[in-house]
Every structure is written in structure tokens, then in C-alpha cells.
């Protein structure tokens, strides 16, 4: 039986300076597979924000900058497809065409019925 495992690395403390809106940015390097919890606490406000990050493939060269060409666990530099599948677009167009054909048939049928009733 396989059970998911959460790796709890040692605690790393980093400091970042927030702007007037409370926004900040810092770099964190995660080189091992696993689930990490990143927590930020305001020094003055005490407000805490937490984000869970799951690393599914560690970088082979130690550079996990997240640019899409490194740190993705593959050597061919391909990015994941995040757009719509082309077949969905084709079937959507076919569906819209069928709906328009059905609506056109109803309109023509009613028009002929009215003409026959008036004659």
C-alpha cells in the first residue's frame, strides 16, 4: 500500500521588506520533491499568510528559477499545455451549427404553417 508522504524540511528564516500595500517578494529555492508550507508574518502587524507549495520534480542543475526553461524536470524545455484543446473548439462549432440548423428548421416550418393557414 502506498501512502503520500509530506517531507518537512528544516525551518528556514528569510527577511523581506514589504511596500506600503503590504506586498513583498523573495526567492525561495526548493530542490527536493515534497510538499512545503511557506509562512510569512508581518513584523509590525503580526498578520500571517501561508501558502502550501508542492514540488513534483526537482531541478537537475539546481536552478529552479521557474522561468519555464529550467526547473521543470525535463530536458526538452517543453511547457505544459494550458490552453483549450483544439478538438473542443471543433465540437463546439459543430454543436453551434447543429443548433442554428434546428432553429432555422423551426422558423421555416412555422412560416409555412402560417402561409397554409392563411390560404
Backbone as JSON Lines, residues from 0, in Angstrom:
{"i":0,"aa":"X","n":[0.85,-1.18,0.0],"ca":[0.0,0.0,0.0],"c":[0.88,1.23,0.0]}
{"i":1,"aa":"X","n":[0.62,2.14,-0.92],"ca":[1.42,3.35,-0.99],"c":[0.69,4.5,-0.32]}
{"i":2,"aa":"X","n":[1.41,5.29,0.43],"ca":[0.83,6.41,1.18],"c":[1.59,7.67,0.8]}
{"i":3,"aa":"X","n":[0.86,8.78,0.48],"ca":[1.58,10.03,0.2],"c":[2.38,10.47,1.4]}
{"i":4,"aa":"X","n":[3.55,11.01,1.14],"ca":[4.42,11.42,2.23],"c":[4.69,12.91,2.13]}
{"i":5,"aa":"X","n":[4.63,13.59,3.24],"ca":[4.96,15.01,3.3],"c":[6.34,15.14,3.91]}
{"i":6,"aa":"X","n":[7.23,15.78,3.15],"ca":[8.59,15.99,3.64],"c":[8.61,17.31,4.38]}
{"i":7,"aa":"X","n":[9.07,17.28,5.61],"ca":[9.13,18.5,6.41],"c":[10.6,18.89,6.57]}
{"i":8,"aa":"X","n":[11.04,19.82,5.7],"ca":[12.43,20.25,5.8],"c":[12.63,21.13,7.02]}
{"i":9,"aa":"X","n":[13.88,21.4,7.31],"ca":[14.18,22.27,8.43],"c":[13.62,23.66,8.17]}
{"i":10,"aa":"X","n":[13.4,24.4,9.22],"ca":[12.84,25.75,9.11],"c":[13.92,26.69,8.61]}
{"i":11,"aa":"X","n":[13.56,27.48,7.59],"ca":[14.47,28.47,7.04],"c":[13.83,29.83,7.26]}
{"i":12,"aa":"X","n":[14.55,30.75,7.84],"ca":[14.03,32.09,8.1],"c":[14.67,33.04,7.11]}
{"i":13,"aa":"X","n":[13.84,33.81,6.42],"ca":[14.32,34.81,5.47],"c":[13.62,36.12,5.79]}
{"i":14,"aa":"X","n":[14.22,37.21,5.4],"ca":[13.65,38.53,5.65],"c":[13.38,39.23,4.33]}
{"i":15,"aa":"X","n":[12.2,39.85,4.22],"ca":[11.85,40.63,3.04],"c":[11.2,41.91,3.52]}
{"i":16,"aa":"X","n":[11.36,42.98,2.76],"ca":[10.77,44.26,3.12],"c":[9.51,44.46,2.3]}
{"i":17,"aa":"X","n":[8.4,44.74,2.97],"ca":[7.12,44.95,2.29],"c":[6.96,46.41,1.91]}
{"i":18,"aa":"X","n":[6.18,46.65,0.83],"ca":[5.89,48.02,0.43],"c":[4.71,48.56,1.26]}
{"i":19,"aa":"X","n":[4.24,49.76,0.94],"ca":[3.17,50.38,1.72],"c":[1.86,49.6,1.66]}
{"i":20,"aa":"X","n":[1.68,48.77,0.6],"ca":[0.47,47.94,0.48],"c":[0.61,46.58,1.13]}
{"i":21,"aa":"X","n":[1.78,46.31,1.73],"ca":[1.99,45.02,2.38],"c":[2.49,43.95,1.43]}
{"i":22,"aa":"X","n":[2.8,44.3,0.19],"ca":[3.29,43.34,-0.8],"c":[4.79,43.19,-0.68]}
{"i":23,"aa":"X","n":[5.26,41.96,-0.86],"ca":[6.69,41.72,-0.82],"c":[7.03,40.59,-1.78]}
{"i":24,"aa":"X","n":[8.3,40.43,-2.05],"ca":[8.79,39.39,-2.94],"c":[10.09,38.86,-2.39]}
{"i":25,"aa":"X","n":[10.27,37.56,-2.46],"ca":[11.53,36.95,-2.04],"c":[11.72,35.67,-2.83]}
{"i":26,"aa":"X","n":[12.94,35.2,-2.92],"ca":[13.26,33.99,-3.66],"c":[13.46,32.84,-2.68]}
{"i":27,"aa":"X","n":[12.81,31.71,-2.99],"ca":[12.96,30.51,-2.18],"c":[13.38,29.38,-3.11]}
{"i":28,"aa":"X","n":[14.43,28.66,-2.78],"ca":[14.88,27.56,-3.61],"c":[14.47,26.24,-2.97]}
{"i":29,"aa":"X","n":[13.64,25.48,-3.66],"ca":[13.18,24.18,-3.2],"c":[13.77,23.13,-4.14]}
{"i":30,"aa":"X","n":[14.71,22.35,-3.65],"ca":[15.45,21.42,-4.51],"c":[15.05,19.97,-4.33]}
{"i":31,"aa":"X","n":[14.18,19.67,-3.38],"ca":[13.75,18.29,-3.13],"c":[12.28,18.13,-3.44]}
{"i":32,"aa":"X","n":[11.88,16.93,-3.87],"ca":[10.46,16.63,-4.06],"c":[9.75,16.72,-2.72]}
{"i":33,"aa":"X","n":[8.5,17.14,-2.74],"ca":[7.74,17.16,-1.5],"c":[6.78,18.32,-1.42]}
{"i":34,"aa":"X","n":[6.16,18.42,-0.27],"ca":[5.2,19.49,0.0],"c":[5.8,20.42,1.04]}
{"i":35,"aa":"X","n":[5.77,21.7,0.73],"ca":[6.35,22.71,1.62],"c":[5.27,23.7,2.02]}
{"i":36,"aa":"X","n":[5.38,24.24,3.22],"ca":[4.5,25.3,3.67],"c":[5.35,26.54,3.88]}
{"i":37,"aa":"X","n":[4.99,27.6,3.14],"ca":[5.71,28.86,3.27],"c":[4.82,29.81,4.06]}
{"i":38,"aa":"X","n":[5.34,30.35,5.14],"ca":[4.57,31.24,6.01],"c":[5.3,32.58,6.13]}
{"i":39,"aa":"X","n":[4.54,33.65,5.96],"ca":[5.09,35.0,6.13],"c":[4.33,35.67,7.26]}
{"i":40,"aa":"X","n":[5.07,36.31,8.16],"ca":[4.47,37.01,9.29],"c":[4.97,38.45,9.31]}
{"i":41,"aa":"X","n":[4.04,39.38,9.36],"ca":[4.4,40.8,9.42],"c":[5.09,41.13,10.72]}
{"i":42,"aa":"X","n":[6.24,41.79,10.65],"ca":[7.0,42.12,11.85],"c":[6.24,43.11,12.72]}
{"i":43,"aa":"X","n":[5.56,44.07,12.1],"ca":[4.83,45.07,12.86],"c":[3.38,44.67,13.08]}
{"i":44,"aa":"X","n":[2.72,44.24,12.01],"ca":[1.28,43.93,12.09],"c":[0.99,42.58,12.71]}
{"i":45,"aa":"X","n":[1.91,41.64,12.56],"ca":[1.68,40.29,13.07],"c":[0.77,39.48,12.17]}
{"i":46,"aa":"X","n":[0.33,40.03,11.03],"ca":[-0.53,39.33,10.09],"c":[0.25,38.18,9.47]}
{"i":47,"aa":"X","n":[-0.38,37.01,9.39],"ca":[0.27,35.82,8.86],"c":[-0.4,35.38,7.57]}
{"i":48,"aa":"X","n":[0.41,35.04,6.57],"ca":[-0.07,34.48,5.31],"c":[0.68,33.17,5.08]}
{"i":49,"aa":"X","n":[-0.06,32.14,4.64],"ca":[0.54,30.82,4.44],"c":[0.21,30.32,3.05]}
{"i":50,"aa":"X","n":[1.17,29.68,2.41],"ca":[0.97,29.07,1.1],"c":[1.63,27.7,1.09]}
{"i":51,"aa":"X","n":[0.89,26.68,0.66],"ca":[1.45,25.34,0.52],"c":[1.93,25.18,-0.92]}
{"i":52,"aa":"X","n":[3.16,24.69,-1.08],"ca":[3.76,24.51,-2.39],"c":[4.17,23.04,-2.52]}
{"i":53,"aa":"X","n":[3.82,22.44,-3.65],"ca":[4.18,21.04,-3.89],"c":[5.21,21.0,-5.01]}
{"i":54,"aa":"X","n":[6.37,20.43,-4.73],"ca":[7.43,20.28,-5.72],"c":[7.32,18.86,-6.27]}
{"i":55,"aa":"X","n":[7.05,18.74,-7.57],"ca":[6.87,17.42,-8.15],"c":[8.11,16.94,-8.89]}
{"i":56,"aa":"X","n":[8.98,17.84,-9.28],"ca":[10.23,17.45,-9.94],"c":[11.3,18.46,-9.6]}
{"i":57,"aa":"X","n":[12.37,17.98,-8.98],"ca":[13.47,18.87,-8.62],"c":[14.3,19.15,-9.85]}
{"i":58,"aa":"X","n":[14.9,20.32,-9.89],"ca":[15.78,20.7,-10.99],"c":[17.04,19.87,-10.95]}
{"i":59,"aa":"X","n":[17.5,19.44,-12.11],"ca":[18.72,18.64,-12.16],"c":[19.97,19.49,-12.06]}
{"i":60,"aa":"X","n":[19.85,20.78,-12.37],"ca":[21.03,21.64,-12.31],"c":[21.03,22.57,-11.1]}
{"i":61,"aa":"X","n":[20.02,22.42,-10.22],"ca":[19.97,23.24,-9.03],"c":[19.4,24.62,-9.28]}
{"i":62,"aa":"X","n":[18.99,24.92,-10.5],"ca":[18.45,26.24,-10.82],"c":[16.94,26.1,-10.99]}
{"i":63,"aa":"X","n":[16.18,26.48,-9.98],"ca":[14.73,26.35,-10.01],"c":[14.1,27.74,-10.1]}
{"i":64,"aa":"X","n":[14.54,28.52,-11.08],"ca":[14.08,29.89,-11.19],"c":[12.64,30.0,-11.64]}
{"i":65,"aa":"X","n":[12.08,28.94,-12.2],"ca":[10.7,28.97,-12.62],"c":[10.46,29.72,-13.91]}
{"i":66,"aa":"X","n":[11.47,29.82,-14.75],"ca":[11.33,30.56,-16.0],"c":[10.62,29.75,-17.07]}
{"i":67,"aa":"X","n":[10.42,28.47,-16.83],"ca":[9.79,27.63,-17.83],"c":[10.81,26.86,-18.63]}
{"i":68,"aa":"X","n":[12.08,27.24,-18.56],"ca":[13.11,26.5,-19.28],"c":[14.04,25.76,-18.33]}
{"i":69,"aa":"X","n":[13.95,26.06,-17.04],"ca":[14.73,25.32,-16.06],"c":[13.81,24.95,-14.91]}
{"i":70,"aa":"X","n":[14.2,23.92,-14.2],"ca":[13.45,23.53,-13.03],"c":[12.15,22.82,-13.33]}
{"i":71,"aa":"X","n":[11.94,22.38,-14.59],"ca":[10.7,21.7,-14.9],"c":[10.85,20.19,-14.94]}
{"i":72,"aa":"X","n":[12.03,19.68,-14.66],"ca":[12.22,18.24,-14.57],"c":[12.35,17.55,-15.91]}
{"i":73,"aa":"X","n":[12.46,18.28,-17.0],"ca":[12.64,17.66,-18.3],"c":[13.8,18.34,-19.02]}
{"i":74,"aa":"X","n":[14.3,17.68,-20.04],"ca":[15.43,18.22,-20.77],"c":[15.03,18.86,-22.09]}
{"i":75,"aa":"X","n":[13.76,18.77,-22.5],"ca":[13.37,19.27,-23.81],"c":[12.75,20.66,-23.76]}
{"i":76,"aa":"X","n":[12.69,21.29,-22.6],"ca":[12.2,22.66,-22.44],"c":[10.77,22.87,-22.9]}
{"i":77,"aa":"X","n":[9.94,21.82,-22.91],"ca":[8.54,21.97,-23.27],"c":[7.74,22.44,-22.07]}
{"i":78,"aa":"X","n":[6.8,23.35,-22.32],"ca":[5.9,23.8,-21.28],"c":[4.61,23.02,-21.36]}
{"i":79,"aa":"X","n":[3.92,22.91,-20.26],"ca":[2.63,22.24,-20.24],"c":[1.62,23.04,-21.05]}
{"i":80,"aa":"X","n":[0.7,22.33,-21.67],"ca":[-0.35,22.99,-22.43],"c":[-1.4,23.52,-21.46]}
{"i":81,"aa":"X","n":[-1.64,24.83,-21.49],"ca":[-2.62,25.42,-20.58],"c":[-3.8,26.0,-21.33]}
{"i":82,"aa":"X","n":[-3.81,25.85,-22.65],"ca":[-4.9,26.4,-23.46],"c":[-6.0,25.38,-23.68]}
{"i":83,"aa":"X","n":[-6.92,25.73,-24.55],"ca":[-8.05,24.85,-24.86],"c":[-7.59,23.79,-25.86]}
{"i":84,"aa":"X","n":[-8.11,22.6,-25.73],"ca":[-7.84,21.52,-26.65],"c":[-8.53,21.83,-27.97]}
{"i":85,"aa":"X","n":[-7.84,21.75,-29.1],"ca":[-8.45,22.1,-30.39],"c":[-9.71,21.29,-30.71]}
{"i":86,"aa":"X","n":[-9.79,20.05,-30.25],"ca":[-10.98,19.24,-30.54],"c":[-12.22,19.81,-29.85]}
{"i":87,"aa":"X","n":[-12.04,20.46,-28.69],"ca":[-13.18,21.09,-28.01],"c":[-13.73,22.22,-28.87]}
{"i":88,"aa":"X","n":[-12.87,22.99,-29.48],"ca":[-13.3,24.09,-30.35],"c":[-14.05,23.55,-31.56]}
{"i":89,"aa":"X","n":[-13.54,22.49,-32.18],"ca":[-14.2,21.91,-33.35],"c":[-15.59,21.4,-32.98]}
{"i":90,"aa":"X","n":[-15.7,20.66,-31.89],"ca":[-17.01,20.11,-31.49],"c":[-17.96,21.22,-31.06]}
{"i":91,"aa":"X","n":[-17.44,22.29,-30.5],"ca":[-18.29,23.43,-30.14],"c":[-18.87,24.07,-31.38]}
{"i":92,"aa":"X","n":[-18.06,24.25,-32.42],"ca":[-18.54,24.82,-33.67],"c":[-19.58,23.91,-34.33]}
{"i":93,"aa":"X","n":[-19.36,22.6,-34.28],"ca":[-20.33,21.66,-34.84],"c":[-21.65,21.76,-34.07]}
{"i":94,"aa":"X","n":[-21.57,21.86,-32.75],"ca":[-22.78,21.98,-31.92],"c":[-23.55,23.26,-32.22]}
{"i":95,"aa":"X","n":[-22.84,24.37,-32.36],"ca":[-23.48,25.65,-32.69],"c":[-24.14,25.57,-34.06]}
{"i":96,"aa":"X","n":[-23.46,24.93,-35.02],"ca":[-24.02,24.76,-36.35],"c":[-25.29,23.93,-36.32]}
{"i":97,"aa":"X","n":[-25.29,22.85,-35.55],"ca":[-26.48,22.0,-35.44],"c":[-27.63,22.77,-34.78]}
{"i":98,"aa":"X","n":[-27.33,23.56,-33.77],"ca":[-28.35,24.36,-33.1],"c":[-28.95,25.39,-34.06]}
{"i":99,"aa":"X","n":[-28.1,26.03,-34.86],"ca":[-28.59,27.01,-35.85],"c":[-29.45,26.33,-36.91]}
{"i":100,"aa":"X","n":[-29.05,25.14,-37.36],"ca":[-29.84,24.41,-38.35],"c":[-31.21,24.03,-37.78]}
{"i":101,"aa":"X","n":[-31.25,23.61,-36.52],"ca":[-32.52,23.27,-35.88],"c":[-33.42,24.49,-35.73]}
{"i":102,"aa":"X","n":[-32.85,25.61,-35.34],"ca":[-33.64,26.84,-35.2],"c":[-34.17,27.29,-36.55]}
{"i":103,"aa":"X","n":[-33.34,27.18,-37.59],"ca":[-33.78,27.55,-38.93],"c":[-34.92,26.67,-39.41]}
{"i":104,"aa":"X","n":[-34.86,25.39,-39.1],"ca":[-35.94,24.46,-39.47],"c":[-37.24,24.83,-38.8]}
{"i":105,"aa":"X","n":[-37.19,25.2,-37.52],"ca":[-38.41,25.6,-36.8],"c":[-38.99,26.87,-37.4]}
{"i":106,"aa":"X","n":[-38.17,27.85,-37.73],"ca":[-38.65,29.1,-38.31],"c":[-39.32,28.84,-39.66]}
{"i":107,"aa":"X","n":[-38.69,28.07,-40.51],"ca":[-39.26,27.77,-41.83],"c":[-40.56,26.99,-41.69]}
{"i":108,"aa":"X","n":[-40.59,26.03,-40.77],"ca":[-41.8,25.23,-40.56],"c":[-42.96,26.09,-40.1]}
{"i":109,"aa":"X","n":[-42.73,27.01,-39.18],"ca":[-43.81,27.9,-38.7],"c":[-44.27,28.85,-39.8]}
{"i":110,"aa":"X","n":[-43.35,29.35,-40.59],"ca":[-43.7,30.26,-41.69],"c":[-44.59,29.54,-42.71]}
{"i":111,"aa":"X","n":[-44.27,28.29,-43.03],"ca":[-45.08,27.52,-43.97],"c":[-46.46,27.21,-43.37]}
{"i":112,"aa":"X","n":[-46.49,26.93,-42.06],"ca":[-47.78,26.64,-41.41],"c":[-48.7,27.87,-41.47]}
{"i":113,"aa":"X","n":[-48.14,29.05,-41.25],"ca":[-48.94,30.27,-41.31],"c":[-49.45,30.54,-42.73]}
{"i":114,"aa":"X","n":[-48.57,30.29,-43.72],"ca":[-48.98,30.52,-45.11],"c":[-50.1,29.54,-45.49]}
{"i":115,"aa":"X","n":[-50.03,28.31,-45.05],"ca":[-51.06,27.33,-45.35],"c":[-52.36,27.68,-44.63]}
{"i":116,"aa":"X","n":[-52.27,28.21,-43.43],"ca":[-53.48,28.56,-42.66],"c":[-54.17,29.77,-43.29]}
{"i":117,"aa":"X","n":[-53.41,30.7,-43.85],"ca":[-53.98,31.91,-44.45],"c":[-54.57,31.61,-45.84]}
{"i":118,"aa":"X","n":[-54.1,30.57,-46.49],"ca":[-54.56,30.3,-47.85],"c":[-55.88,29.6,-47.91]}
